[in-house]
Amino acid sequence: MAHALTALLVFIIAVLTLVPQASGPMGIPGFDKLAHLVAFAVVTVPLAWRFPHLWRGVALAALAYGGIIEIVQPFMGRTTSWGDLLADGAGAFAGAFIASRIGKQWRGRADLAQPNNR
């Protein structure tokens, strides 16, 4: 389930970051970076929750994905941004770390709740 949810989130991020933007008025200052941070935090949650011992690898994979997106964007009519990549990385590491900690606590409580089969 964690793999399927992550794949869906990766697809959504690809669509949102690679589809050419319509020109228009400037949005809220800083909203783009916040959106990157939140998106990459969310994309790491399912796998870091399910496999908390692998949270660093999950975060690094998400950061690499963000880097690939930044490389591909100029070919899709978008611009590359180091700020976007920095926000991707910050979100990926924060999301994976928090999800792994909560996942460990959740499993610890579930283990305590189960009867001992001795």
C-alpha positions in Angstrom: 0.0 0.0 0.0 2.8 2.4 0.9 4.5 1.8 -2.5 1.2 2.4 -4.4 0.4 5.6 -2.5 4.0 6.9 -3.1 3.8 6.1 -6.8 0.5 8.0 -7.0 2.0 11.0 -5.2 5.2 10.9 -7.4 2.9 11.0 -10.5 0.9 13.9 -9.1 4.1 15.9 -8.4 5.4 15.1 -11.9 2.2 16.5 -13.5 2.1 19.6 -11.3 5.8 20.4 -11.8 6.3 19.5 -15.5 3.1 20.8 -17.2 3.8 24.2 -18.7 2.5 27.1 -16.6 0.0 29.5 -18.0 1.2 33.1 -17.9 -0.7 35.3 -15.5 -0.3 37.5 -12.5 2.3 36.7 -9.8 1.0 34.6 -7.0 1.6 34.9 -3.3 5.3 35.5 -2.7 7.0 32.4 -1.4 4.0 30.1 -2.1 5.9 28.2 -4.7 8.7 27.2 -2.3 6.1 26.3 0.4 4.3 24.1 -2.2 7.6 22.3 -3.0 8.4 21.8 0.7 4.9 20.4 1.5 4.7 18.2 -1.7 8.1 16.6 -1.0 7.3 16.1 2.7 4.1 14.4 1.8 5.6 12.1 -0.9 8.1 10.7 1.7 5.5 9.9 4.4 4.1 6.5 3.2 7.4 4.8 2.8 9.1 6.4 5.8 6.1 5.5 7.9 6.1 1.9 6.7 9.9 1.5 6.7 11.1 3.9 9.4 14.6 2.5 9.4 15.0 3.6 5.8 13.9 7.2 6.3 17.2 8.6 5.1 17.1 6.6 1.9 13.5 7.6 1.3 14.5 11.3 1.7 17.5 11.0 -0.6 15.4 9.3 -3.2 12.8 12.1 -3.0 15.6 14.7 -3.3 17.1 12.9 -6.3 13.6 12.9 -7.9 13.4 16.7 -7.2 16.7 17.1 -8.9 15.6 15.1 -12.0 12.5 17.3 -12.2 14.6 20.5 -12.1 16.8 19.1 -14.9 13.8 18.2 -17.1 11.8 21.3 -16.5 13.6 23.5 -19.1 12.6 21.0 -21.8 8.9 21.3 -20.7 8.7 25.1 -20.9 9.5 25.7 -17.2 12.5 27.1 -15.4 15.0 25.4 -13.2 15.4 26.7 -9.7 18.0 26.0 -7.0 15.4 27.3 -4.5 12.9 24.7 -5.6 15.4 22.0 -5.1 16.4 23.3 -1.7 12.7 23.3 -0.7 12.3 19.8 -2.1 15.2 18.5 0.0 14.0 20.3 3.2 10.5 18.9 2.7 11.8 15.4 1.9 14.0 15.2 5.0 11.5 16.7 7.3 8.6 14.6 6.1 10.6 11.4 6.2 12.1 12.0 9.6 8.8 12.9 11.2 6.9 10.0 9.5 9.6 7.6 10.6 9.4 8.7 14.2 5.6 8.6 14.3 5.7 5.2 12.6 8.0 3.7 15.1 5.9 5.0 18.0 2.7 3.7 16.4 4.3 0.2 15.9 5.6 0.3 19.5 2.1 0.9 20.9 0.6 -1.7 18.6 3.1 -4.3 19.9 2.3 -3.5 23.5 -1.4 -3.8 22.8 -1.1 -7.4 21.5 -1.3 -10.3 23.9 1.9 -12.2 24.5 1.8 -15.7 22.9 4.1 -17.6 25.3 
